[in-house]
């Protein structure tokens, strides 16, 4: 049941004549005049104040429609401050611990200083757009898009919880910067060789596995001798080394996707020579899941102290000095991931399909592989001509030899 109460007037009925008249209340001229009252989907009495009766009636009509559609949102629910809601939201996510840490940092550094003290219902698209614009002075477009996605996910959860009616990050007037379009430019072969030669001898075949098998850095760090089938020529990618908090742990490969990668003869020979010089060492690390039991693997690449490689130490103390020694800029795009791009370019040039490459790289979607490496696919025009010529050359059709040039002269009219 819904009604509108005029706080400035009340109806008085004459007990003798039965006539009614309007009298001013003690609140006349003070505060908002009209109160719209309704019962929510839990049958609780709710109210909201309006200056005009028309606005109050329009609000009650909207409430009635939302209740009928099951889309009603309590206006008071949005009073929760974003800091409080975001903290609960993050605690309830099923992220991997490393992902949780990254999201927590983005919240703490980029989102909460601006929006943490605001009621969620008070955050407008214009505020989000101004915040996004401000981030462009210190962050790249890709990073801003990730931070923006985190904020949008919080608002999306609030909509699902009935705290808000809509997500301000998805309005037409607020949007992150456009995704930068960058084509992958694989290293030339000489650059791969130069970086390999610049690494300490015990780490050189890391390059071989990246460039020759397409493994991610953490997967190479976690590769055990038992994972390499030298007889059948297959690498079983079963785990990776990650940093959670400040400790190293074993984890499933990215997105939990274990896979098999063909082991080329050249990679096999280099890896075998490496193991003769540097035998695999047993390393025990906890598994990343809470309460995960310690796991031991005979790792192919370890530190001088026979421990698992730490990416922070390796990248700063070993990889970047090798890049500089090879006259390669030590920028982000020249991290070990560049070896995967080199691998992709080589196998595509060799005729592998996008589907196979996606499986070998451990991508979740072949479409992503295609979007990333489509420009590296060999030009198919000459192959198309050769294929058509093989089929049709010399086969007569309608009195013409398909191998010859047709007569294009116009017939007499």
C-alpha positions in Angstrom: 0.0 0.0 0.0 1.4 3.4 -1.0 0.2 6.9 -0.2 1.4 10.6 -0.2 1.4 12.6 3.0 1.1 16.4 2.9 3.2 17.5 6.0 2.1 21.1 5.8 -1.7 20.5 5.9 -4.1 18.1 7.5 -7.7 17.4 6.8 -10.2 18.3 9.6 -13.8 17.0 9.6 -16.5 19.0 11.3 -18.2 16.6 13.7 -21.6 18.3 13.2 -21.8 19.1 9.5 -19.4 16.3 8.4 -17.7 18.8 6.1 -13.9 18.6 5.7 -11.4 21.4 5.4 -7.6 21.8 5.2 -5.7 23.3 8.1 -2.1 24.1 8.4 0.1 21.9 10.6 2.8 23.1 12.9 5.3 22.1 10.2 3.9 24.5 7.7 6.6 26.2 5.6 9.4 24.1 7.1 11.2 21.2 5.6 10.1 19.1 2.6 6.3 19.1 2.1 5.4 15.7 0.7 6.3 12.3 2.1 5.8 9.3 -0.2 5.2 6.1 1.7 5.3 2.5 0.5 6.1 -1.1 1.7 9.2 -2.7 0.3 9.5 -6.3 -0.9 10.0 -7.4 2.7 6.8 -5.6 3.8 8.7 -2.9 5.7 7.4 0.6 5.7 9.6 3.1 3.7 9.3 6.8 3.0 11.0 9.5 0.9 10.5 13.2 0.9 9.6 15.4 -2.1 9.0 19.1 -2.8 6.0 18.5 -5.1 3.2 16.0 -5.1 3.9 15.2 -8.7 7.4 14.1 -7.9 6.2 12.0 -5.0 3.6 10.3 -7.3 6.1 9.7 -10.0 8.4 8.0 -7.4 5.7 5.8 -6.1 4.8 4.8 -9.7 8.4 3.8 -10.3 8.6 1.9 -7.0 5.4 -0.1 -8.0 6.9 -1.0 -11.3 10.3 -2.1 -9.8 8.5 -4.2 -7.1 6.4 -5.9 -9.8 9.6 -6.7 -11.9 11.6 -7.8 -8.9 14.1 -4.9 -9.5 13.4 -2.8 -6.4 16.4 -1.3 -4.6 16.1 0.2 -1.2 17.2 3.8 -1.4 18.8 3.6 2.0 21.0 0.6 1.0 23.3 2.8 -1.0 24.3 4.8 2.1 27.1 2.2 2.7 30.5 3.8 2.0 32.6 2.3 -0.8 35.5 1.5 1.5 33.4 -0.7 3.7 31.6 -2.5 0.8 34.9 -2.9 -1.2 36.6 -4.5 1.8 33.8 -7.1 2.2 33.7 -7.6 -1.6 37.4 -8.4 -1.7 37.3 -10.7 1.2 34.6 -12.8 -0.5 36.3 -13.2 -3.8 37.7 -16.6 -4.9 40.8 -15.1 -6.6 44.1 -16.7 -6.4 46.2 -15.2 -3.6 48.5 -13.5 -6.1 45.5 -11.9 -7.9 44.0 -10.9 -4.5 47.2 -9.1 -3.6 47.2 -7.2 -6.9 43.6 -6.1 -6.6 44.1 -5.1 -2.9 47.0 -2.9 -4.0 45.0 -1.3 -6.8 42.1 -0.6 -4.4 44.4 0.9 -1.7 46.5 3.0 -4.1 44.1 4.1 -6.8 40.5 3.7 -5.8 39.9 4.2 -2.1 41.8 7.5 -1.8 39.3 9.0 -4.1 36.0 7.1 -3.5 36.5 5.3 -0.2 34.8 7.9 2.0 31.8 8.4 -0.3 28.4 6.7 0.0 28.0 4.4 -2.9 24.8 6.0 -4.0 26.5 9.4 -4.2 29.2 8.3 -6.7 28.2 9.7 -10.1 29.5 8.8 -13.6 30.9 12.3 -13.8 33.0 11.7 -10.7 34.3 8.4 -12.1 35.2 10.1 -15.5 37.1 12.9 -13.7 39.0 10.2 -11.7 39.8 8.3 -14.8 41.1 11.4 -16.5 43.3 12.1 -13.5 44.9 8.7 -13.6 46.1 9.3 -17.1 48.8 11.6 -15.8 50.5 8.7 -13.9 49.3 5.4 -15.4 49.3 3.8 -18.8 46.0 3.1 -20.6 46.2 -0.7 -20.0 46.7 -0.2 -16.2 43.9 2.3 -16.0 41.6 -0.2 -17.7 42.4 -2.8 -15.1 41.8 -0.4 -12.2 38.6 0.7 -13.8 37.5 -2.9 -14.2 38.1 -3.5 -10.5 35.9 -0.5 -9.5 33.2 -1.6 -12.0 33.2 -5.1 -10.5 32.6 -3.6 -7.1 29.6 -1.6 -8.3 28.3 -4.6 -10.3 28.3 -6.7 -7.1 26.5 -3.9 -5.3 23.8 -3.9 -8.0 23.5 -7.7 -7.7 23.2 -7.3 -3.9 20.4 -4.7 -4.2 22.6 -1.9 -2.8 22.4 0.1 -6.0 20.1 0.2 -9.0 22.8 0.7 -11.6 26.5 0.6 -12.1 27.9 4.1 -12.7 31.0 2.7 -14.4 28.7 1.4 -17.2 27.0 4.6 -18.0 27.5 6.2 -21.4 29.4 9.2 -19.9 32.0 7.2 -18.0 34.5 4.9 -19.7 38.1 4.0 -19.4 40.7 5.0 -22.1 40.6 3.0 -25.3 42.6 -0.2 -25.3 46.0 0.5 -26.9 46.5 -1.3 -30.2 50.0 -2.7 -30.3 51.1 -5.3 -32.6 53.5 -7.9 -31.3 56.9 -7.5 -32.8 58.9 -10.7 -32.3 62.6 -10.5 -31.6 64.8 -11.4 -34.5 66.8 -14.6 -34.2 70.1 -12.8 -33.7 68.6 -11.0 -30.7 67.4 -14.2 -29.1 71.0 -15.7 -29.5 72.6 -12.5 -28.2 70.5 -12.5 -25.0 71.1 -16.2 -24.5 74.9 -15.8 -24.8 74.8 -12.8 -22.4 73.2 -14.9 -19.6 75.3 -16.8 -17.0 75.9 -20.3 -18.4 73.6 -22.1 -15.9 70.6 -20.0 -17.1 71.1 -20.0 -20.8 68.7 -22.8 -21.6 65.9 -20.8 -20.0 66.0 -18.9 -23.3 65.9 -22.2 -25.2 62.7 -23.2 -23.4 61.0 -19.9 -23.9 61.9 -19.5 -27.5 61.8 -23.1 -28.4 58.8 -24.3 -26.4 56.8 -21.2 -25.6 56.7 -21.7 -21.8 56.0 -18.8 -19.5 58.7 -17.7 -17.1 57.0 -19.3 -14.0 56.5 -22.5 -15.9 60.2 -22.7 -16.8 61.1 -22.0 -13.2 58.9 -24.9 -12.1 59.8 -27.4 -14.8 61.0 -30.7 -13.3 63.1 -33.3 -15.1 60.1 -35.7 -14.7 58.0 -33.3 -16.8 60.2 -33.8 -19.9 59.6 -37.0 -21.9 62.9 -37.1 -23.9 61.8 -40.4 -25.6 58.4 -39.2 -26.9 59.5 -35.6 -27.4 56.9 -33.9 -25.1 57.1 -31.4 -22.3 54.3 -31.7 -19.7 53.5 -28.3 -18.3 52.1 -29.1 -14.9 53.0 -26.3 -12.5 54.5 -22.8 -12.1 56.4 -21.0 -9.4 54.6 -17.9 -8.1 55.1 -15.4 -5.4 52.3 -15.1 -2.8 53.0 -12.6 -0.2 56.7 -12.8 0.1 57.1 -16.5 -0.3 57.6 -18.8 -3.3 54.9 -21.4 -3.9 54.0 -24.0 -6.6 50.8 -23.4 -8.4 48.9 -24.8 -11.4 49.7 -23.2 -14.7 47.8 -20.0 -15.6 44.0 -20.6 -15.4 44.7 -24.1 -14.1 45.4 -25.3 -17.6 48.0 -28.1 -17.7 49.2 -28.9 -21.3 51.6 -30.8 -23.4 54.1 -29.0 -25.7 56.1 -30.7 -28.5 59.8 -31.0 -27.7 61.9 -30.1 -30.7 65.1 -32.1 -31.3 67.3 -29.0 -30.9 65.6 -28.1 -27.6 65.9 -31.7 -26.4 69.7 -31.7 -27.2 70.4 -28.4 -25.4 68.3 -29.4 -22.4 70.1 -32.8 -22.1 73.5 -31.0 -22.3 72.3 -28.6 -19.6 71.3 -31.5 -17.3 74.6 -33.2 -17.7 76.4 -30.0 -16.6 73.7 -29.0 -14.0 71.8 -32.0 -12.7 68.2 -31.4 -11.5 67.8 -30.4 -7.9 64.9 -31.4 -5.6 63.1 -28.3 -4.4 60.2 -28.4 -1.9 57.6 -25.6 -1.9 54.1 -25.3 -0.5 51.2 -25.5 -2.9 49.5 -22.2 -3.3 46.0 -23.2 -2.0 45.4 -22.5 1.7 46.6 -25.4 3.7 48.3 -26.9 0.6 50.8 -29.6 1.4 54.5 -29.1 0.5 55.4 -30.5 -2.9 58.8 -31.6 -4.0 60.0 -31.5 -7.7 63.4 -32.0 -9.2 63.7 -28.7 -10.9 65.9 -28.2 -14.0 66.7 -24.6 -13.2 67.6 -23.5 -9.7 69.7 -20.9 -7.9 73.3 -21.5 -6.9 71.9 -22.3 -3.5 69.7 -25.1 -5.0 66.5 -23.2 -4.4 63.6 -22.2 -6.7 64.2 -19.1 -8.8 62.5 -15.9 -7.7 61.2 -13.8 -10.6 61.9 -10.5 -8.8 65.5 -11.4 -8.2 66.0 -13.0 -11.6 64.5 -10.2 -13.6 66.4 -7.4 -11.9 69.7 -9.2 -11.2 70.1 -11.6 -14.1 67.7 -10.9 -17.0 68.0 -7.1 -17.3 71.8 -7.1 -17.1 71.8 -9.7 -19.9 69.5 -7.5 -22.0 71.9 -4.5 -21.6 74.9 -6.7 -22.4 73.1 -7.7 -25.6 72.3 -4.1 -26.5 68.6 -4.7 -25.9 66.5 -2.1 -24.0 65.6 -3.4 -20.6 61.9 -2.3 -21.0 58.8 -4.2 -20.1 58.2 -5.5 -23.6 61.6 -7.2 -23.5 60.8 -9.4 -20.5 61.0 -13.2 -20.8 57.5 -13.1 -22.3 59.1 -11.8 -25.5 60.5 -15.4 -26.0 56.9 -16.7 -26.3 56.2 -14.2 -29.1 59.3 -15.4 -30.9 58.1 -19.0 -30.5 54.7 -18.1 -31.8 56.2 -16.4 -34.9 58.4 -19.4 -35.7 55.7 -22.0 -35.4 53.2 -20.0 -37.4 55.8 -19.5 -40.1 56.3 -23.3 -40.0 52.6 -23.8 -40.8 51.1 -24.6 -37.4 47.4 -23.8 -37.0 46.2 -21.1 -34.6 44.3 -23.9 -32.7 47.5 -25.8 -32.1 49.5 -22.7 -31.2 46.8 -21.8 -28.7 47.0 -25.2 -27.0 50.8 -25.1 -26.9 50.9 -21.6 -25.4 48.2 -22.5 -22.9 45.8 -19.8 -23.9 42.2 -20.1 -22.7 40.7 -19.1 -26.1 42.1 -19.6 -29.6 40.4 -16.3 -30.5 42.9 -14.5 -28.2 45.7 -16.3 -30.0 44.4 -15.2 -33.3 43.9 -11.6 -32.3 47.5 -11.5 -30.8 49.3 -13.1 -33.7 47.1 -12.8 -36.8 49.6 -10.3 -38.4 52.3 -12.9 -38.1 50.5 -15.5 -40.2 52.3 -16.2 -43.5 50.8 -14.5 -46.5 48.4 -17.0 -48.0 48.0 -15.4 -51.5 50.8 -17.3 -53.1 49.7 -20.5 -51.5 46.2 -20.0 -52.7 47.3 -19.5 -56.3 49.5 -22.6 -56.1 46.7 -24.7 -54.7 44.2 -23.6 -57.4 46.8 -24.2 -60.1 47.6 -27.7 -58.8 43.9 -28.7 -59.0 42.8 -26.9 -62.2 45.9 -26.5 -64.4 45.5 -28.6 -67.5 41.9 -29.7 -66.8 39.7 -28.9 -69.8 36.5 -27.0 -69.1 34.0 -25.9 -71.8 36.6 -26.3 -74.5 39.2 -24.2 -72.7 42.4 -25.5 -71.0 42.4 -24.0 -67.5 46.2 -23.7 -67.7 46.0 -21.2 -70.5 44.9 -17.7 -70.6 41.2 -17.2 -71.6 40.3 -15.2 -74.8 39.0 -11.9 -73.5 38.1 -10.4 -76.9 34.5 -9.5 -77.3 32.4 -11.7 -79.5 30.8 -10.0 -82.5 27.3 -8.7 -81.8 
